[in-house]
Amino acid sequence: MTTLNELNAISPIDGRYRNKTQNLAPFFSEEALIKYRVLVEVEYFIALCEIPLPQLKDIDSSLFESLRNIYKNFSTEDALWIKETEKVTNHDVKAVEYFIKDAFEKLGLSEHKEFIHFGLTSQDINNTAIPLSTKEAFEQVYMPSLIALIAKLKELSTEWKDIPMLARTHGQPASPTRLGKEILVFVERLEEQMRLLFNIPFAAKFGGATGNFNAHYVAYPQIDWKQFGNKFVETDLGLKHSFPTTQIEHYDHFAAFFDALKRINTIIIDLDRDIWTYVSMDYFKQKIKAGEIGSSAMPHKVNPIDFENSEGNLGIANAIFEHLSAKLPISRLQRDLTDSTVLRNVGVPFGHTIIAFEATLKGLNKLLLNENKFAEDLERNWAVVAEAIQTILRREAYPNPYEALKGLTRTNEAIDKNAIHNFIATLEVSDAVRAELLAITPSNYTGI
């Protein structure tokens, strides 16, 4: 059997881009899923001891750390043991249960091993393990990557805050702006979406076979199992307890989470395309890496490949996020299995997203400002000050100012500084207003 490596992996996130996505493996790999299942099972057993159930009241709490070491010290060999067992059980969660029972025997807890997975269904484990792993991947990998990208944008918005730039609406020259402000727009958009994102909880289902704690209640009717579920999921695991549910989590919060990630990706696609266009307009040069080749045929080329790479990966990520958010909240009656195979792909759009974030950040770090091109474009487009002139004329109650400027500027002849100043000279206004109009240039008409 061929050993999996970067050259024979089918997915590029495990192949070509493995060095960019390997930090996600502890959260989204098959081994990670198994480990998180073991974590939930062990923590659940400890929670039963803390009630305590009558049969577990004599277990010394000093053993809890040894129990937690079952998942804290979880190894690839442990995962392989479980996968081998799964070949017999044909049930992944049952194989996890048998693994923990084996560990209990080694710890001298054989008489208590039937309280592993007590009263639960497999979805009580899956629907807590997957939200927990996703939450921790979000906190430990995704957020640092996004924050680093936003920090770079903030840095550039400050560095370029005084660079006047010809704006374009419908692709045509428009009222001038400033480069730093245009970058700051993306900072504000991303931070606003982050604020919305933080309001979405990571929810988990935990309530027995069909969500009603049937088995728990029939065995121990005197215990408030809903309160137990709330404490276990929310206090012990740090998730939100969904109740009532069917046999599975209804995934509405997960869908909202994926939609929020998709919106953030869409904003970055917008950024990628804008910067790509600025590069094509020669507003930016790019730092050249020694030995790098832009084209196999054209030696002069330095391509904006980082922004293209980012855009492509974000598109794939969004397609999968879209399917996750559209599919997961739908399950036939009390459950079907379509969510099971779909959930195994949660790490895939995360992988493409992280690749994209790093590519955009790399591209931003390579940009070299070409100030001369900014100034040249502004100087070629004196027509854009027409808005300023006609607005001041409106203020002064000058007759038909819009129409006067329209007649001047909507021609096929070049409108330069001389044309604008000659027009101002014809206006019947005070010397103070004329001086005010003559002081306006494409480079200083940039607003607040």
C-alpha positions as CSV (number, residue, x, y, z in Angstrom):
1,M,0.0,0.0,0.0
2,T,1.4,3.4,-1.0
3,T,2.1,5.8,1.9
4,L,0.0,8.9,1.6
5,N,2.2,12.0,0.9
6,E,2.0,15.4,-0.7
7,L,2.5,13.9,-4.2
8,N,-0.2,11.3,-4.2
9,A,-2.9,13.0,-2.1
10,I,-6.1,13.6,-4.1
11,S,-7.0,16.8,-2.4
12,P,-4.6,19.7,-2.9
13,I,-5.2,20.8,0.7
14,D,-3.5,17.5,1.8
15,G,-1.0,17.6,-1.1
16,R,0.3,20.8,-2.7
17,Y,-0.8,23.0,0.1
18,R,-0.2,20.6,3.0
19,N,2.3,23.0,4.7
20,K,-0.4,25.7,4.8
21,T,-3.2,23.5,6.2
22,Q,-1.4,21.1,8.5
23,N,-2.5,23.2,11.5
24,L,-6.0,22.1,10.8
25,A,-5.3,18.4,11.0
26,P,-5.6,18.2,14.9
27,F,-9.2,19.4,14.4
28,F,-10.6,18.0,11.2
29,S,-8.7,14.8,10.3
30,E,-10.1,11.3,10.9
31,E,-7.8,10.9,13.8
32,A,-8.9,14.2,15.3
33,L,-12.6,13.2,15.0
34,I,-11.9,10.0,16.8
35,K,-10.0,11.8,19.5
36,Y,-12.8,14.3,20.1
37,R,-15.2,11.5,20.4
38,V,-13.0,9.9,23.0
39,L,-12.9,13.3,24.8
40,V,-16.7,13.6,24.9
41,E,-17.2,10.0,26.1
42,V,-14.6,10.4,28.9
43,E,-16.0,13.8,30.0
44,Y,-19.5,12.3,30.0
45,F,-18.5,9.5,32.3
46,I,-16.8,12.0,34.6
47,A,-20.0,14.1,34.6
48,L,-22.0,11.0,35.6
49,C,-19.6,10.4,38.5
50,E,-20.1,14.0,39.6
51,I,-23.9,13.6,39.9
52,P,-23.2,11.0,41.3
53,L,-25.0,8.1,39.9
54,P,-25.4,5.6,42.8
55,Q,-23.2,3.0,41.1
56,L,-20.5,5.6,40.5
57,K,-20.4,7.4,43.8
58,D,-17.4,5.5,45.2
59,I,-15.1,6.4,42.3
60,D,-12.4,8.6,43.6
61,S,-12.2,12.0,41.8
62,S,-8.4,11.6,41.9
63,L,-8.9,9.1,39.0
64,F,-10.4,11.8,36.8
65,E,-7.0,13.0,35.6
66,S,-6.0,9.4,34.6
67,L,-9.3,9.2,32.7
68,R,-8.6,12.5,30.9
69,N,-5.2,11.2,29.9
70,I,-7.0,8.7,27.7
71,Y,-7.7,11.6,25.3
72,K,-4.9,13.9,26.3
73,N,-2.3,11.3,25.4
74,F,-4.3,10.0,22.4
75,S,-2.0,8.7,19.7
76,T,-2.1,7.6,16.1
77,E,-1.7,4.0,17.4
78,D,-4.9,4.5,19.5
79,A,-6.7,5.8,16.4
80,L,-5.6,2.8,14.4
81,W,-6.7,0.4,17.2
82,I,-10.2,2.0,16.9
83,K,-10.2,1.8,13.1
84,E,-9.3,-1.9,13.3
85,T,-12.2,-2.4,15.8
86,E,-14.5,-0.5,13.5
87,K,-13.9,-3.1,10.8
88,V,-15.6,-5.6,13.1
89,T,-18.3,-3.4,14.6
90,N,-19.0,-1.5,11.3
91,H,-19.9,1.4,13.7
92,D,-17.4,4.1,14.4
93,V,-18.7,5.3,17.7
94,K,-19.1,1.8,19.1
95,A,-15.5,1.2,18.3
96,V,-14.6,4.3,20.4
97,E,-16.7,2.8,23.3
98,Y,-14.8,-0.4,23.1
99,F,-11.5,1.4,23.1
100,I,-12.4,3.3,26.3
101,K,-13.6,0.1,27.9
102,D,-10.2,-1.5,27.2
103,A,-8.6,1.6,28.8
104,F,-10.9,1.2,31.8
105,E,-9.8,-2.3,32.3
106,K,-6.2,-1.2,32.4
107,L,-7.1,1.4,35.1
108,G,-8.9,-1.2,37.2
109,L,-12.4,0.2,36.4
110,S,-13.8,-2.8,34.8
111,E,-16.9,-3.0,37.0
112,H,-17.9,0.6,35.8
113,K,-17.2,0.3,32.1
114,E,-20.9,-0.2,31.2
115,F,-21.5,3.4,32.2
116,I,-19.4,4.4,29.2
117,H,-21.8,5.7,26.6
118,F,-24.6,5.1,29.2
119,G,-28.0,6.0,27.7
120,L,-26.5,7.7,24.7
121,T,-26.9,7.4,20.9
122,S,-23.9,8.0,18.5
123,Q,-25.2,11.4,17.6
124,D,-24.8,12.6,21.2
125,I,-21.1,12.0,20.7
126,N,-20.8,13.2,17.1
127,N,-23.0,16.3,17.6
128,T,-20.8,17.4,20.5
129,A,-17.4,16.3,19.1
130,I,-17.7,18.1,15.8
131,P,-19.0,21.4,17.1
132,L,-16.2,21.3,19.7
133,S,-13.5,20.6,17.2
134,T,-14.8,23.2,14.9
135,K,-15.0,25.8,17.7
136,E,-11.4,25.1,18.7
137,A,-10.1,25.2,15.0
138,F,-12.0,28.5,14.6
139,E,-10.3,29.9,17.7
140,Q,-6.8,28.5,17.3
141,V,-6.3,28.6,13.5
142,Y,-8.9,30.5,11.7
143,M,-9.1,33.7,13.8
144,P,-5.3,34.2,14.1
145,S,-5.1,34.0,10.3
146,L,-8.0,36.4,9.7
147,I,-6.7,38.8,12.4
148,A,-3.2,38.8,10.7
149,L,-4.8,39.7,7.4
150,I,-6.9,42.5,8.9
151,A,-3.9,43.9,10.8
152,K,-2.0,44.1,7.5
153,L,-4.9,46.0,5.9
154,K,-5.0,48.4,8.8
155,E,-1.3,49.0,8.5
156,L,-1.6,49.7,4.8
157,S,-4.6,52.0,5.3
158,T,-2.5,54.1,7.7
159,E,0.6,54.0,5.5
160,W,-1.4,55.1,2.4
161,K,-3.9,57.4,4.1
162,D,-2.6,60.5,2.3
163,I,-2.3,59.0,-1.2
164,P,-4.9,60.7,-3.5
165,M,-6.3,58.3,-6.0
166,L,-8.7,58.6,-8.9
167,A,-11.8,56.7,-8.0
168,R,-13.7,54.7,-10.6
169,T,-17.4,54.0,-10.7
170,H,-18.8,51.8,-13.5
171,G,-15.1,51.7,-14.5
172,Q,-15.1,55.4,-15.4
173,P,-13.2,58.2,-13.7
174,A,-15.1,59.5,-10.6
175,S,-14.6,61.9,-7.7
176,P,-11.1,61.3,-6.3
177,T,-10.6,59.3,-3.1
178,R,-7.6,58.2,-1.0
179,L,-6.0,54.8,-1.3
180,G,-5.8,54.4,2.5
181,K,-9.5,55.0,2.8
182,E,-10.4,52.5,0.2
183,I,-8.3,49.9,2.1
184,L,-10.0,50.9,5.3
185,V,-13.4,50.1,3.7
186,F,-12.3,46.4,3.7
187,V,-11.1,46.6,7.3
188,E,-14.5,47.9,8.4
189,R,-16.4,45.3,6.4
190,L,-14.4,42.4,7.8
191,E,-14.6,43.7,11.4
192,E,-18.3,44.1,11.1
193,Q,-18.7,40.5,9.9
194,M,-16.5,39.3,12.7
195,R,-18.8,41.0,15.2
196,L,-21.7,39.2,13.8
197,L,-19.8,35.9,13.7
198,F,-19.0,36.1,17.4
199,N,-22.7,36.1,18.2
200,I,-23.3,32.7,16.6
201,P,-23.0,29.9,19.2
202,F,-21.5,26.5,18.6
203,A,-24.5,24.3,19.4
204,A,-24.6,20.7,20.3
205,K,-27.3,18.0,20.6
206,F,-27.1,15.8,23.7
207,G,-30.3,14.0,24.8
208,G,-30.3,10.3,24.0
209,A,-31.7,8.4,21.1
210,T,-34.4,10.8,19.9
211,G,-33.5,13.7,22.1
212,N,-35.8,13.1,25.1
213,F,-33.3,11.4,27.5
214,N,-35.6,8.4,27.3
215,A,-33.1,5.8,28.6
216,H,-31.7,8.2,31.2
217,Y,-35.1,9.0,32.6
218,V,-36.4,5.4,32.7
219,A,-33.2,4.3,34.6
220,Y,-33.1,7.3,37.0
221,P,-36.4,9.3,36.9
222,Q,-35.4,11.3,40.0
223,I,-32.5,13.1,38.2
224,D,-33.2,16.3,36.2
225,W,-31.5,15.1,33.0
226,K,-32.2,18.3,31.1
227,Q,-30.3,20.3,33.7
228,F,-27.6,17.7,33.5
229,G,-27.4,18.1,29.7
230,N,-27.2,21.8,30.0
231,K,-24.4,21.7,32.5
232,F,-22.4,19.0,30.6
233,V,-22.7,20.7,27.2
234,E,-22.4,24.3,28.3
235,T,-20.2,24.3,31.4
236,D,-18.1,21.2,30.8
237,L,-17.7,21.4,27.0
238,G,-18.2,25.2,26.5
239,L,-20.9,24.7,23.8
240,K,-24.6,25.7,23.6
241,H,-27.0,22.9,24.5
242,S,-29.7,22.6,21.8
243,F,-33.0,21.3,23.4
244,P,-35.4,20.0,22.3
245,T,-34.0,18.2,19.3
246,T,-34.6,15.1,17.2
247,Q,-32.0,12.4,17.2
248,I,-29.5,14.9,15.8
249,E,-28.5,18.6,16.2
250,H,-30.7,20.7,13.9
251,Y,-27.5,22.6,12.7
252,D,-29.3,25.9,12.3
253,H,-26.4,27.7,14.2
254,F,-23.8,25.8,12.2
255,A,-25.6,27.0,9.0
256,A,-25.4,30.5,10.3
257,F,-21.7,30.1,11.1
258,F,-20.9,28.8,7.6
259,D,-22.9,31.6,6.0
260,A,-20.9,34.1,8.1
261,L,-17.6,32.6,7.0
262,K,-18.8,32.7,3.4
263,R,-19.6,36.4,3.7
264,I,-16.1,37.1,5.0
265,N,-14.6,35.1,2.1
266,T,-16.8,37.1,-0.3
267,I,-15.4,40.4,1.0
268,I,-11.8,39.1,0.6
269,I,-12.6,38.0,-3.0
270,D,-13.7,41.6,-3.5
271,L,-10.4,42.8,-2.1
272,D,-8.4,40.4,-4.2
273,R,-10.1,41.5,-7.4
274,D,-9.6,45.2,-6.6
275,I,-5.9,44.8,-5.8
276,W,-5.5,42.7,-8.9
277,T,-7.0,45.4,-10.9
278,Y,-4.8,48.1,-9.3
279,V,-1.8,46.0,-10.2
280,S,-3.0,45.7,-13.8
281,M,-3.4,49.5,-13.8
282,D,0.2,49.9,-12.7
283,Y,-0.8,51.5,-9.4
284,F,1.3,48.8,-7.7
285,K,4.5,47.1,-8.6
286,Q,5.4,43.8,-6.9
287,K,8.5,42.8,-5.0
288,I,10.5,40.3,-7.1
289,K,11.6,37.1,-5.4
290,A,15.0,35.9,-6.5
291,G,14.7,33.0,-9.0
292,E,10.9,33.4,-9.4
293,I,9.5,33.1,-12.9
294,G,6.3,34.9,-13.9
295,S,5.8,33.3,-17.3
296,S,7.4,30.4,-19.1
297,A,7.3,32.4,-22.3
298,M,7.4,36.1,-21.3
299,P,10.5,37.0,-19.1
300,H,9.2,40.4,-18.2
301,K,6.1,39.3,-16.3
302,V,5.5,39.6,-12.6
303,N,2.0,38.2,-12.1
304,P,-0.4,39.0,-9.2
305,I,-0.7,35.2,-8.6
306,D,-1.2,35.5,-4.8
307,F,-4.5,37.3,-5.3
308,E,-5.5,34.9,-8.0
309,N,-4.7,31.9,-5.8
310,S,-6.7,33.4,-3.0
311,E,-9.7,34.1,-5.2
312,G,-9.8,30.6,-6.5
313,N,-9.5,29.0,-3.1
314,L,-12.1,31.2,-1.6
315,G,-14.5,30.3,-4.4
316,I,-14.1,26.6,-3.7
317,A,-14.5,27.2,0.1
318,N,-17.7,29.2,-0.5
319,A,-19.2,26.5,-2.7
320,I,-18.7,24.0,0.1
321,F,-19.8,26.4,2.9
322,E,-22.9,27.0,0.8
323,H,-23.7,23.3,0.6
324,L,-23.1,22.8,4.3
325,S,-25.4,25.6,5.3
326,A,-28.1,24.5,2.8
327,K,-28.0,20.8,3.5
328,L,-27.3,20.3,7.2
329,P,-30.5,21.8,8.7
330,I,-32.5,19.3,6.6
331,S,-33.0,15.8,7.9
332,R,-35.9,13.4,7.1
333,L,-38.1,13.0,10.2
334,Q,-36.1,12.3,13.3
335,R,-32.9,11.7,11.3
336,D,-31.2,10.4,8.2
337,L,-27.5,9.8,7.6
338,T,-26.9,12.5,5.0
339,D,-25.4,14.8,7.7
340,S,-22.8,12.2,8.7
341,T,-20.9,12.1,5.4
342,V,-21.4,15.9,4.8
343,L,-19.9,16.8,8.3
344,R,-16.7,15.0,7.5
345,N,-16.0,17.7,5.0
346,V,-16.2,20.7,7.4
347,G,-12.4,20.9,7.4
348,V,-12.2,21.2,3.6
349,P,-13.6,24.7,3.2
350,F,-11.5,25.8,6.3
351,G,-8.4,24.5,4.5
352,H,-9.1,26.4,1.3
353,T,-10.0,29.5,3.4
354,I,-6.7,29.4,5.3
355,I,-4.8,28.9,2.0
356,A,-6.5,32.0,0.6
357,F,-6.0,34.1,3.7
358,E,-2.2,33.4,3.6
359,A,-2.1,34.1,-0.2
360,T,-3.8,37.4,0.2
361,L,-1.5,38.4,3.0
362,K,1.5,37.3,1.0
363,G,0.3,39.4,-1.9
364,L,-0.2,42.5,0.2
365,N,3.3,42.1,1.6
366,K,4.7,42.2,-2.0
367,L,3.0,45.4,-3.1
368,L,5.2,48.4,-4.0
369,L,3.3,51.7,-4.3
370,N,3.8,53.4,-7.7
371,E,2.9,57.0,-6.6
372,N,3.8,58.5,-10.0
373,K,1.0,56.4,-11.6
374,F,-1.6,57.7,-9.1
375,A,-0.5,61.3,-9.8
376,E,-0.5,60.7,-13.5
377,D,-4.1,59.4,-13.6
378,L,-5.3,62.3,-11.5
379,E,-3.6,64.8,-13.8
380,R,-5.2,63.2,-16.8
381,N,-8.7,63.5,-15.4
382,W,-9.3,67.1,-14.4
383,A,-13.0,66.6,-15.4
384,V,-13.6,65.0,-12.0
385,V,-13.4,68.4,-10.3
386,A,-16.5,69.4,-12.2
387,E,-18.6,68.0,-9.3
388,A,-16.8,70.3,-6.9
389,I,-17.2,73.4,-9.1
390,Q,-20.9,72.9,-9.7
391,T,-21.6,72.2,-6.0
392,I,-19.9,75.5,-5.0
393,L,-21.8,77.3,-7.8
394,R,-25.1,75.8,-6.4
395,R,-24.1,77.2,-3.0
396,E,-23.7,80.6,-4.6
397,A,-27.1,80.3,-6.4
398,Y,-25.4,80.4,-9.8
399,P,-27.9,79.7,-12.6
400,N,-27.9,76.2,-14.0
401,P,-24.4,75.1,-12.7
402,Y,-24.9,71.4,-13.5
403,E,-25.8,72.1,-17.1
404,A,-22.9,74.5,-17.5
405,L,-20.4,71.8,-16.3
406,K,-22.1,69.1,-18.2
407,G,-21.6,71.1,-21.4
408,L,-18.0,71.5,-20.7
409,T,-17.1,67.9,-19.6
410,R,-19.3,65.6,-21.7
411,T,-17.3,66.0,-24.8
412,N,-14.7,63.8,-26.5
413,E,-12.1,66.5,-26.0
414,A,-9.5,66.2,-23.3
415,I,-10.4,68.2,-20.2
416,D,-7.2,69.3,-18.6
417,K,-6.2,72.0,-16.0
418,N,-6.2,74.7,-18.6
419,A,-9.7,73.8,-19.8
420,I,-11.1,73.9,-16.3
421,H,-9.3,77.1,-15.4
422,N,-10.4,78.8,-18.6
423,F,-14.0,77.8,-17.8
424,I,-13.7,79.2,-14.3
425,A,-12.4,82.5,-15.8
426,T,-15.7,82.9,-17.7
427,L,-17.9,82.6,-14.6
428,E,-19.6,85.7,-13.2
429,V,-18.6,85.1,-9.5
430,S,-16.7,87.1,-6.9
431,D,-12.9,87.0,-6.8
432,A,-13.1,85.0,-3.5
433,V,-15.2,82.3,-5.1
434,R,-13.1,82.3,-8.2
435,A,-10.0,81.8,-6.0
436,E,-11.8,79.0,-4.2
437,L,-12.6,77.2,-7.4
438,L,-9.1,77.6,-8.8
439,A,-7.6,76.0,-5.7
440,I,-9.5,72.7,-6.4
441,T,-7.4,70.0,-8.0
442,P,-7.9,66.3,-8.6
443,S,-5.3,65.6,-5.9
444,N,-6.9,67.7,-3.2
445,Y,-10.6,67.0,-3.9
446,T,-10.7,63.9,-1.8
447,G,-13.3,64.6,0.9
448,I,-12.9,63.9,4.6
